[in-house]
Each structure stands twice: as structure tokens, then as C-alpha cells.
Amino acid sequence: MEALNNLRKEYSLKSLSKKDVADSPFKQFEIWLNEAIESQVLEPNAMTLATSTFDGKPSVRVVLLKQFSESGLSFFSNYESRKAKQLLQNPYAALAFYWPELERQVRIEGKVRKATETESDEYFKTRPKGSKIGAWASPQSAVIPNRRYLEKLHADFEEEFKGRQIKRPQNWGGYVLEPTLFEFWQGRPNRLHDRIQYVLVNGVWNIERLAP
């Protein structure tokens, strides 16, 4: 489409240099995430998750960051979903956060492990009742005949758990991406964007500037 060729935005809000960033990429990410939250960015914890099969066929979707520390970034899913099956084949994955209101994005790469049973149980307790039931009801990524089938499953589980504590299903829980690379991108005029990369080498984070 010709109109797409004319879609352009000039970035000019802020800049980013090596001397401005924190020594730790985890601290730098925390700073930027807090700024996104304070700026009331829509879904500041939404992140694109890329996984692939053992032979390199990629798949991508948006998930929500639910926990974050120097141990890694956590998200939760059905262990029988497409992403789960791919992570079994290839545990390496990539994340991307995009905050257009701040003209920023963050890329993160690393290896993914399953969260512990305790970590998954503790998070599940914080979920709203409807989401808890949804975890039981949805055969995530499986082909289903129609919407009514899904709603019937949800209603059946609502009835089953009526007046009872809803425990975490064993096929649902957390994943933790343990980073080996962070890239912080700040939009700049004339497409000369600032890109600062942290790479983990022998336990030390090296900070580098990349060409836009």
C-alpha cells in the first residue's frame, strides 16, 4: 500500500548514552519499566515472546510480564500450549517490550526454565477467580469446535469449584527467562536511534553501543 510508505514518526523525546545507563541491565530495565508505569502506558508489562522449534521455525505472541528480579523475567502459561511445546524443544527465547509513548523498546534474550512449583502456586493465588477457572477450562492452543464449547467448559468448572478453593492445575504454571542479553532502544531524529546493549560474558555484563 502506498500509504504505508508515508507513515513516519520523528522521535525526539529523549536520548540514551553509555554514561547514562546503570551498570546492571536489571536496574536499567527496572528504571525504564517504572517510567512506563508512571507514564500510564497501556499494558506496560506486555511483552512479545519469540520461541522456536528445534529446527528453527519461529513463533511469536504477546504475553504479560508478571514477576521480575535478577533471577529473570517471569510469565505464566499452560504447559501444553504451543509456546510450552516449543520451549521443550528449544529453551532459548527472546522478549521485546515496546512503549511508543516513551519512544522506547527493550529486547531481551536468554534461556527459559520452568518456575518452581512454589513460585507457580504463589502467583496463581493472586489471580482473579475467573482467571483461575480459565486456567482449568482452556485447552490452550488446541483446536476447538466453537466458542460455545469453551464457555461450556468454563461454566462446568465454575460449578465444580463452587464454594471450594481453586488450586492451580498441574498443566499450568510459570516460566522464567534468564537473560544473557539486553538491548535498550531510544528513538532519535533522522532514524539515528540510540541503542545500548548489555551482553553477559563470563558472568560480567559488557555495555556496548550499537549502530541504529
C-alpha positions as CSV (number, residue, x, y, z in Angstrom):
1,M,0.0,0.0,0.0
2,E,1.4,3.4,-1.0
3,A,0.0,4.9,2.2
4,L,2.4,2.8,4.3
5,N,5.4,4.4,2.6
6,N,4.3,7.7,4.1
7,L,3.8,6.6,7.6
8,R,6.6,8.1,9.6
9,K,7.2,9.5,13.1
10,E,10.1,11.6,14.1
11,Y,11.5,10.6,17.5
12,S,12.8,13.3,19.7
13,L,11.7,12.9,23.3
14,K,15.0,11.7,24.9
15,S,18.5,10.4,24.3
16,L,20.5,7.5,25.7
17,S,24.2,7.1,26.1
18,K,26.6,4.6,27.8
19,K,27.4,7.1,30.6
20,D,23.6,7.5,31.4
21,V,22.7,3.8,31.9
22,A,23.0,1.8,35.1
23,D,25.9,-0.8,35.4
24,S,23.3,-3.5,35.7
25,P,20.8,-4.2,32.9
26,F,18.3,-5.3,35.5
27,K,18.5,-2.0,37.2
28,Q,18.2,-0.2,33.9
29,F,15.2,-2.2,32.9
30,E,13.6,-1.5,36.3
31,I,14.1,2.2,35.8
32,W,12.5,2.1,32.3
33,L,9.6,-0.2,33.4
34,N,8.8,2.1,36.3
35,E,8.8,5.1,33.9
36,A,6.5,3.3,31.6
37,I,4.1,2.5,34.5
38,E,4.3,6.1,35.8
39,S,3.5,7.4,32.3
40,Q,0.4,5.2,32.2
41,V,1.5,3.4,29.1
42,L,-1.2,0.9,28.0
43,E,-0.2,-2.5,29.3
44,P,3.4,-1.6,30.2
45,N,4.1,-5.2,31.2
46,A,3.0,-6.6,27.8
47,M,6.0,-8.3,26.0
48,T,6.4,-10.1,22.7
49,L,7.7,-13.6,23.3
50,A,9.5,-15.3,20.4
51,T,10.1,-19.1,20.6
52,S,11.1,-21.7,18.0
53,T,11.1,-25.4,17.3
54,F,14.3,-27.5,17.5
55,D,14.7,-26.9,13.7
56,G,14.4,-23.1,14.0
57,K,10.8,-22.5,12.9
58,P,9.8,-19.4,14.9
59,S,6.5,-18.4,16.6
60,V,5.7,-15.2,18.4
61,R,2.9,-13.8,20.6
62,V,2.3,-11.2,23.3
63,V,2.3,-12.3,26.9
64,L,2.4,-10.4,30.2
65,L,5.4,-10.0,32.5
66,K,4.2,-10.9,36.0
67,Q,7.5,-11.1,38.0
68,F,10.9,-9.6,37.6
69,S,14.2,-9.9,39.5
70,E,17.8,-10.5,38.8
71,S,16.8,-14.2,38.6
72,G,14.9,-13.4,35.4
73,L,11.6,-12.3,33.9
74,S,8.5,-14.5,34.6
75,F,5.4,-15.2,32.6
76,F,2.7,-17.9,33.1
77,S,1.0,-20.3,30.6
78,N,-0.5,-23.7,30.0
79,Y,2.3,-26.3,29.9
80,E,0.6,-27.9,26.9
81,S,0.4,-24.7,24.8
82,R,2.3,-24.2,21.6
83,K,4.9,-22.0,23.3
84,A,5.4,-24.6,26.0
85,K,6.0,-27.4,23.4
86,Q,8.5,-25.2,21.6
87,L,10.3,-24.4,24.8
88,L,10.7,-28.1,25.4
89,Q,12.3,-28.4,22.0
90,N,14.4,-25.2,22.3
91,P,14.7,-23.5,25.6
92,Y,16.2,-20.3,24.1
93,A,13.8,-17.4,23.6
94,A,13.6,-13.6,23.1
95,L,11.4,-10.9,24.6
96,A,10.5,-7.4,23.3
97,F,8.8,-4.5,25.1
98,Y,7.6,-1.6,23.1
99,W,6.5,1.7,24.8
100,P,5.6,4.1,21.9
101,E,4.6,6.9,24.3
102,L,8.2,7.0,25.5
103,E,9.7,6.2,22.1
104,R,11.4,3.2,23.6
105,Q,11.8,-0.5,23.3
106,V,13.7,-3.2,25.1
107,R,14.9,-6.5,23.7
108,I,16.0,-9.4,26.0
109,E,17.4,-12.8,25.0
110,G,18.1,-15.8,27.2
111,K,17.3,-19.3,28.3
112,V,13.9,-20.2,29.7
113,R,13.3,-22.6,32.6
114,K,10.1,-23.6,34.3
115,A,9.3,-21.8,37.5
116,T,9.3,-23.8,40.7
117,E,6.0,-25.3,41.9
118,T,6.1,-22.9,44.8
119,E,6.6,-19.9,42.5
120,S,3.7,-21.0,40.3
121,D,1.4,-21.7,43.3
122,E,2.1,-18.3,44.9
123,Y,1.3,-16.4,41.7
124,F,-1.8,-18.5,41.0
125,K,-3.2,-17.5,44.4
126,T,-3.1,-13.8,43.3
127,R,-5.2,-14.4,40.1
128,P,-8.9,-13.3,40.0
129,K,-11.4,-16.2,40.3
130,G,-12.4,-16.0,36.7
131,S,-8.8,-16.3,35.5
132,K,-8.2,-19.2,37.8
133,I,-11.2,-21.0,36.3
134,G,-10.0,-20.1,32.9
135,A,-6.7,-21.9,33.5
136,W,-8.6,-25.1,34.1
137,A,-11.1,-24.5,31.3
138,S,-8.9,-23.6,28.4
139,P,-7.1,-26.4,26.4
140,Q,-4.7,-23.7,25.3
141,S,-3.6,-23.8,21.6
142,A,-5.8,-26.9,20.9
143,V,-8.4,-26.7,18.1
144,I,-11.9,-26.4,19.5
145,P,-15.2,-26.6,17.6
146,N,-16.6,-23.2,18.6
147,R,-16.9,-20.5,21.3
148,R,-19.8,-22.3,23.0
149,Y,-17.6,-25.3,23.7
150,L,-15.1,-23.1,25.6
151,E,-17.9,-21.3,27.5
152,K,-19.4,-24.7,28.5
153,L,-16.1,-25.8,29.9
154,H,-15.8,-22.6,31.9
155,A,-19.3,-23.0,33.3
156,D,-18.6,-26.6,34.2
157,F,-15.5,-25.7,36.1
158,E,-17.3,-22.8,37.8
159,E,-19.8,-25.3,39.1
160,E,-17.2,-27.8,40.1
161,F,-15.3,-25.2,42.2
162,K,-18.4,-23.6,43.7
163,G,-17.6,-22.9,47.3
164,R,-14.2,-24.5,47.1
165,Q,-10.7,-23.3,46.9
166,I,-9.4,-23.2,43.3
167,K,-6.0,-24.9,43.2
168,R,-3.5,-24.5,40.3
169,P,-3.9,-27.1,37.6
170,Q,-0.7,-29.1,37.2
171,N,-0.6,-28.3,33.5
172,W,-0.4,-24.6,34.2
173,G,2.4,-22.5,35.7
174,G,5.3,-20.2,35.3
175,Y,8.4,-19.8,33.1
176,V,11.5,-17.7,33.8
177,L,13.7,-16.2,31.1
178,E,17.2,-15.9,32.4
179,P,18.8,-13.1,30.3
180,T,22.1,-13.1,28.6
181,L,21.4,-10.0,26.5
182,F,19.5,-6.8,27.0
183,E,19.2,-4.0,24.4
184,F,17.7,-0.6,25.2
185,W,16.5,1.4,22.3
186,Q,15.6,5.1,22.4
187,G,14.1,6.7,19.3
188,R,16.1,9.7,17.9
189,P,15.6,12.1,15.0
190,N,16.5,11.0,11.4
191,R,16.4,7.3,12.4
192,L,19.7,7.7,14.2
193,H,18.4,5.9,17.2
194,D,20.3,5.2,20.4
195,R,20.9,1.5,21.1
196,I,22.7,0.4,24.2
197,Q,23.4,-3.3,24.6
198,Y,24.4,-5.4,27.6
199,V,26.0,-8.8,26.9
200,L,26.8,-11.3,29.6
201,V,30.3,-12.6,29.2
202,N,31.8,-14.9,31.8
203,G,29.4,-13.6,34.4
204,V,30.1,-9.9,33.6
205,W,27.8,-7.5,31.8
206,N,29.6,-5.7,29.0
207,I,28.0,-2.5,27.8
208,E,28.2,-1.6,24.1
209,R,26.6,1.0,21.7
210,L,25.1,-0.4,18.5
211,A,24.6,1.4,15.2
212,P,20.9,2.1,14.6
